[in-house]
Amino acid sequence: MLRSNKTLELIRQESPAVGTWLQLHSVPATRLLVAQGAFRWMLVDFEHTPVDHTTASHIFGTISDLSGGETTPVARVAAGTIDHIKHALDAGAQGVIVPMVNTAEEAADAVRFARFPPRGERGGGGMTPQVGFGVNTPTYLAEANDEILVGVQIETAQGVANIKEILAVEGIDLVFIGPNDLHLSLGLPAKFWSQEPAFQDAVRTVTDACRENGIPFGTLCRDAASVRDRIDDGFTFLGLASDLHFMLTKAGEEYGALHGMDEPASTWCNMVNLDRLPDSLRGLPRS
């Protein structure tokens, strides 16, 4: 029998599952974060960061093996195509978040590509994904459909408008609101969260539809205070920043403390001091 997907188990019980984004793709850094036991899931971002499948496979294996199944390795795939979903799951992801889902047809594709027959079209040739669940290949092929998390990301005005049709698709485990891109789609500056009426109306449309259909919903948060606020709003799948954010924020805080600097208006992550670098490193001609 497969180990249960702890994140999927929690959100199905309407309990919060707090995780984090992995953007640096460092196996040692991931190992140390897993060992802290602070996160229920950890997500490799194939969409916006340069990661190869071999490195991702090492990261997924590190998460599942070191945690003994207590932390779920998740992939945000680059697109909802069969090759992207198949490669992520075969590399050892135990859940996929599919970005830019705008229609019911795209949602149905995501579900179908992540499930083995007869519930889908996923091929059974993966070399190691069964190891992360602590079973052999025949057991994995027979039981994985019930333990692979399939999330669709709603982050455009079109996705919001079609949310009822999207949620009519059988097999969706999670709706993930992408706050930055949703802001952009609505003609607003990219932000993790805001009180802009158009953004709040879009969020309410999505979350109300999720509640009506009994589908958990989640989002990405900048900090712990934001996670607490979203839990109060009923979100259960919550991303707390990223390994990149942790590194740059801590470095910025210590640098600021050393030099008596106040925290930047946005975040330490957005503070870039290229003027301190030699011209040659900035691509400028030598003076």
Salt bridges, closest charged atoms under 4 A:
ASP45 OD1 - ARG76 NE 2.81
GLU47 OE1 - HIS48 NE2 3.45
GLU47 OE1 - ARG76 NE 2.95
GLU70 OE1 - ARG40 NH1 3.28
ASP90 OD1 - ARG122 NH2 3.17
ASP109 OD1 - ARG112 NH2 2.50
GLU121 OE2 - ARG112 NE 2.82
ASP146 OD1 - ARG119 NH1 2.94
ASP173 OD1 - ARG12 NH2 3.34
ASP173 OD2 - ARG115 NH2 3.06
ASP201 OD1 - ARG204 NH1 2.93
ASP208 OD1 - ARG211 NH1 3.72
ASP233 OD2 - ARG230 NH2 2.92
GLU254 OE2 - LYS250 NZ 2.83
GLU263 OE2 - ARG222 NH2 3.65
ASP279 OD1 - ARG282 NH2 2.68
